[in-house]
Amino acid sequence: MERLYLLWLSHPSAAWLAIGAALLAMEVLTGSGWLLWPAAATLVPAGLTAIVFRDEIGAQWAVFALTAIALTWLGRRYLRHTGATPTDINDARAAVIGQIGKVTSADGADACRVMVGGKEWAADPVEGLKPNPGDRVEVVAVIGGARLQVKPVA
């Protein structure tokens, strides 16, 4: 432990940059957005240790803590995500809503099969409509796990 302490005292700016890189790597793995601000906050004590308090580890940690809190608060307050929540690209059911497809087959009942996004789905038209093969339809909803509700495209 003494060697780590001596290494810190001999290269404090590099130690802060290493902590920042580790926090940034954890942020990339988690994708939460919460570790981005402490990672950026490590730049402040890294810069200040080169100028002001090189041997004062407690002061360095205090500056880091205050900067991390301030950056997290500012980032969460002023850089909020705007717009619709993006869908998970791996969730084909949520991504298919609003897409245009083509009816591939229809039976006498109110069921049909539609080709949407290169995949064929079982579908139910909105009430009162009976699609014919070749009709263009828009996906309105996903019913259950793998059945679509569709309406004709005008």
NUFI-748079 format. One record per residue (C-alpha): chain; x, y, z; residue number from 1. Coordinates in nm, 3 decimals, always signed. Example, Ala and Ser with C-alpha at 12.3 -4.5 7.8 and 13.67 -1.06 7.14 Angstrom:
<recs>
chain->A	c1->+1.230	c2->-0.450	c3->+0.780	resi->1
chain->A	c1->+1.367	c2->-0.106	c3->+0.714	resi->2
</recs>
This chain:
<recs>
chain->A	c1->+0.000	c2->+0.000	c3->+0.000	resi->1
chain->A	c1->+0.292	c2->+0.230	c3->+0.070	resi->2
chain->A	c1->+0.418	c2->+0.185	c3->-0.286	resi->3
chain->A	c1->+0.079	c2->+0.286	c3->-0.423	resi->4
chain->A	c1->+0.081	c2->+0.595	c3->-0.203	resi->5
chain->A	c1->+0.432	c2->+0.687	c3->-0.319	resi->6
chain->A	c1->+0.330	c2->+0.632	c3->-0.682	resi->7
chain->A	c1->+0.033	c2->+0.861	c3->-0.629	resi->8
chain->A	c1->+0.254	c2->+1.131	c3->-0.476	resi->9
chain->A	c1->+0.508	c2->+1.109	c3->-0.757	resi->10
chain->A	c1->+0.248	c2->+1.126	c3->-1.039	resi->11
chain->A	c1->-0.081	c2->+1.267	c3->-0.905	resi->12
chain->A	c1->-0.207	c2->+1.399	c3->-1.240	resi->13
chain->A	c1->-0.151	c2->+1.062	c3->-1.405	resi->14
chain->A	c1->-0.332	c2->+0.892	c3->-1.116	resi->15
chain->A	c1->-0.636	c2->+1.116	c3->-1.164	resi->16
chain->A	c1->-0.634	c2->+1.054	c3->-1.538	resi->17
chain->A	c1->-0.620	c2->+0.678	c3->-1.472	resi->18
chain->A	c1->-0.918	c2->+0.704	c3->-1.236	resi->19
chain->A	c1->-1.103	c2->+0.904	c3->-1.503	resi->20
chain->A	c1->-1.024	c2->+0.642	c3->-1.768	resi->21
chain->A	c1->-1.147	c2->+0.364	c3->-1.537	resi->22
chain->A	c1->-1.471	c2->+0.552	c3->-1.466	resi->23
chain->A	c1->-1.519	c2->+0.616	c3->-1.837	resi->24
chain->A	c1->-1.464	c2->+0.248	c3->-1.914	resi->25
chain->A	c1->-1.726	c2->+0.153	c3->-1.654	resi->26
chain->A	c1->-1.964	c2->+0.408	c3->-1.809	resi->27
chain->A	c1->-1.918	c2->+0.251	c3->-2.149	resi->28
chain->A	c1->-1.996	c2->-0.091	c3->-2.004	resi->29
chain->A	c1->-2.305	c2->+0.021	c3->-1.813	resi->30
chain->A	c1->-2.436	c2->+0.301	c3->-2.033	resi->31
chain->A	c1->-2.615	c2->+0.459	c3->-1.740	resi->32
chain->A	c1->-2.492	c2->+0.815	c3->-1.784	resi->33
chain->A	c1->-2.413	c2->+0.849	c3->-1.413	resi->34
chain->A	c1->-2.041	c2->+0.772	c3->-1.436	resi->35
chain->A	c1->-1.976	c2->+1.015	c3->-1.720	resi->36
chain->A	c1->-1.978	c2->+1.315	c3->-1.489	resi->37
chain->A	c1->-1.735	c2->+1.180	c3->-1.226	resi->38
chain->A	c1->-1.509	c2->+1.070	c3->-1.513	resi->39
chain->A	c1->-1.508	c2->+1.426	c3->-1.645	resi->40
chain->A	c1->-1.461	c2->+1.561	c3->-1.292	resi->41
chain->A	c1->-1.125	c2->+1.384	c3->-1.263	resi->42
chain->A	c1->-0.983	c2->+1.637	c3->-1.509	resi->43
chain->A	c1->-1.012	c2->+1.917	c3->-1.251	resi->44
chain->A	c1->-0.796	c2->+1.762	c3->-0.977	resi->45
chain->A	c1->-0.562	c2->+1.628	c3->-1.248	resi->46
chain->A	c1->-0.502	c2->+1.983	c3->-1.366	resi->47
chain->A	c1->-0.488	c2->+2.137	c3->-1.019	resi->48
chain->A	c1->-0.237	c2->+1.887	c3->-0.885	resi->49
chain->A	c1->+0.011	c2->+2.002	c3->-1.145	resi->50
chain->A	c1->-0.021	c2->+2.359	c3->-1.017	resi->51
chain->A	c1->-0.159	c2->+2.390	c3->-0.664	resi->52
chain->A	c1->-0.180	c2->+2.100	c3->-0.419	resi->53
chain->A	c1->+0.052	c2->+1.827	c3->-0.536	resi->54
chain->A	c1->+0.104	c2->+1.658	c3->-0.197	resi->55
chain->A	c1->-0.241	c2->+1.713	c3->-0.046	resi->56
chain->A	c1->-0.439	c2->+1.401	c3->-0.131	resi->57
chain->A	c1->-0.732	c2->+1.499	c3->+0.092	resi->58
chain->A	c1->-0.772	c2->+1.830	c3->-0.090	resi->59
chain->A	c1->-0.754	c2->+1.652	c3->-0.424	resi->60
chain->A	c1->-1.036	c2->+1.417	c3->-0.326	resi->61
chain->A	c1->-1.241	c2->+1.708	c3->-0.191	resi->62
chain->A	c1->-1.206	c2->+1.896	c3->-0.519	resi->63
chain->A	c1->-1.296	c2->+1.579	c3->-0.711	resi->64
chain->A	c1->-1.605	c2->+1.517	c3->-0.495	resi->65
chain->A	c1->-1.731	c2->+1.875	c3->-0.528	resi->66
chain->A	c1->-1.665	c2->+1.882	c3->-0.902	resi->67
chain->A	c1->-1.834	c2->+1.544	c3->-0.956	resi->68
chain->A	c1->-2.142	c2->+1.655	c3->-0.762	resi->69
chain->A	c1->-2.161	c2->+1.985	c3->-0.949	resi->70
chain->A	c1->-2.113	c2->+1.827	c3->-1.293	resi->71
chain->A	c1->-2.367	c2->+1.554	c3->-1.223	resi->72
chain->A	c1->-2.624	c2->+1.807	c3->-1.107	resi->73
chain->A	c1->-2.562	c2->+2.038	c3->-1.403	resi->74
chain->A	c1->-2.557	c2->+1.755	c3->-1.653	resi->75
chain->A	c1->-2.878	c2->+1.598	c3->-1.528	resi->76
chain->A	c1->-3.053	c2->+1.932	c3->-1.502	resi->77
chain->A	c1->-2.955	c2->+2.097	c3->-1.830	resi->78
chain->A	c1->-2.867	c2->+1.811	c3->-2.063	resi->79
chain->A	c1->-3.181	c2->+1.609	c3->-2.033	resi->80
chain->A	c1->-3.278	c2->+1.377	c3->-2.314	resi->81
chain->A	c1->-3.539	c2->+1.539	c3->-2.533	resi->82
chain->A	c1->-3.773	c2->+1.371	c3->-2.773	resi->83
chain->A	c1->-3.916	c2->+1.025	c3->-2.779	resi->84
chain->A	c1->-3.748	c2->+0.742	c3->-2.599	resi->85
chain->A	c1->-3.562	c2->+0.537	c3->-2.858	resi->86
chain->A	c1->-3.662	c2->+0.176	c3->-2.895	resi->87
chain->A	c1->-3.423	c2->-0.105	c3->-2.831	resi->88
chain->A	c1->-3.282	c2->-0.207	c3->-3.168	resi->89
chain->A	c1->-3.297	c2->-0.569	c3->-3.059	resi->90
chain->A	c1->-3.671	c2->-0.551	c3->-2.986	resi->91
chain->A	c1->-3.827	c2->-0.623	c3->-3.326	resi->92
chain->A	c1->-4.179	c2->-0.600	c3->-3.183	resi->93
chain->A	c1->-4.145	c2->-0.241	c3->-3.068	resi->94
chain->A	c1->-3.950	c2->-0.135	c3->-3.378	resi->95
chain->A	c1->-4.216	c2->-0.263	c3->-3.618	resi->96
chain->A	c1->-4.493	c2->-0.027	c3->-3.497	resi->97
chain->A	c1->-4.557	c2->+0.242	c3->-3.758	resi->98
chain->A	c1->-4.385	c2->+0.055	c3->-4.041	resi->99
chain->A	c1->-4.550	c2->-0.011	c3->-4.374	resi->100
chain->A	c1->-4.588	c2->-0.368	c3->-4.492	resi->101
chain->A	c1->-4.757	c2->-0.574	c3->-4.760	resi->102
chain->A	c1->-5.025	c2->-0.839	c3->-4.709	resi->103
chain->A	c1->-4.887	c2->-1.172	c3->-4.834	resi->104
chain->A	c1->-5.194	c2->-1.386	c3->-4.767	resi->105
chain->A	c1->-5.540	c2->-1.351	c3->-4.621	resi->106
chain->A	c1->-5.791	c2->-1.613	c3->-4.514	resi->107
chain->A	c1->-6.167	c2->-1.587	c3->-4.496	resi->108
chain->A	c1->-6.159	c2->-1.493	c3->-4.129	resi->109
chain->A	c1->-6.013	c2->-1.165	c3->-4.011	resi->110
chain->A	c1->-5.656	c2->-1.296	c3->-4.007	resi->111
chain->A	c1->-5.378	c2->-1.238	c3->-4.257	resi->112
chain->A	c1->-5.002	c2->-1.253	c3->-4.294	resi->113
chain->A	c1->-4.797	c2->-0.943	c3->-4.367	resi->114
chain->A	c1->-4.437	c2->-0.885	c3->-4.471	resi->115
chain->A	c1->-4.286	c2->-0.605	c3->-4.261	resi->116
chain->A	c1->-3.916	c2->-0.526	c3->-4.247	resi->117
chain->A	c1->-3.818	c2->-0.844	c3->-4.430	resi->118
chain->A	c1->-4.007	c2->-1.068	c3->-4.188	resi->119
chain->A	c1->-4.347	c2->-1.227	c3->-4.223	resi->120
chain->A	c1->-4.585	c2->-1.175	c3->-3.932	resi->121
chain->A	c1->-4.931	c2->-1.301	c3->-3.840	resi->122
chain->A	c1->-5.166	c2->-1.005	c3->-3.834	resi->123
chain->A	c1->-5.518	c2->-0.899	c3->-3.751	resi->124
chain->A	c1->-5.667	c2->-0.599	c3->-3.934	resi->125
chain->A	c1->-5.844	c2->-0.329	c3->-3.737	resi->126
chain->A	c1->-6.212	c2->-0.409	c3->-3.690	resi->127
chain->A	c1->-6.431	c2->-0.417	c3->-3.999	resi->128
chain->A	c1->-6.152	c2->-0.436	c3->-4.257	resi->129
chain->A	c1->-6.064	c2->-0.735	c3->-4.471	resi->130
chain->A	c1->-5.728	c2->-0.696	c3->-4.645	resi->131
chain->A	c1->-5.645	c2->-0.866	c3->-4.972	resi->132
chain->A	c1->-5.307	c2->-1.005	c3->-5.073	resi->133
chain->A	c1->-5.089	c2->-0.726	c3->-5.211	resi->134
chain->A	c1->-5.254	c2->-0.448	c3->-5.004	resi->135
chain->A	c1->-5.023	c2->-0.208	c3->-4.824	resi->136
chain->A	c1->-5.082	c2->-0.185	c3->-4.450	resi->137
chain->A	c1->-4.939	c2->+0.006	c3->-4.155	resi->138
chain->A	c1->-4.862	c2->-0.164	c3->-3.826	resi->139
chain->A	c1->-5.070	c2->-0.014	c3->-3.547	resi->140
chain->A	c1->-4.980	c2->-0.237	c3->-3.253	resi->141
chain->A	c1->-4.825	c2->-0.564	c3->-3.145	resi->142
chain->A	c1->-5.078	c2->-0.803	c3->-2.995	resi->143
chain->A	c1->-4.941	c2->-1.062	c3->-2.758	resi->144
chain->A	c1->-4.591	c2->-1.162	c3->-2.850	resi->145
chain->A	c1->-4.580	c2->-1.194	c3->-3.227	resi->146
chain->A	c1->-4.911	c2->-1.086	c3->-3.380	resi->147
chain->A	c1->-4.957	c2->-0.747	c3->-3.539	resi->148
chain->A	c1->-5.262	c2->-0.527	c3->-3.571	resi->149
chain->A	c1->-5.263	c2->-0.349	c3->-3.907	resi->150
chain->A	c1->-5.465	c2->-0.088	c3->-4.091	resi->151
chain->A	c1->-5.470	c2->-0.008	c3->-4.462	resi->152
chain->A	c1->-5.244	c2->+0.267	c3->-4.593	resi->153
chain->A	c1->-5.436	c2->+0.540	c3->-4.773	resi->154
</recs>
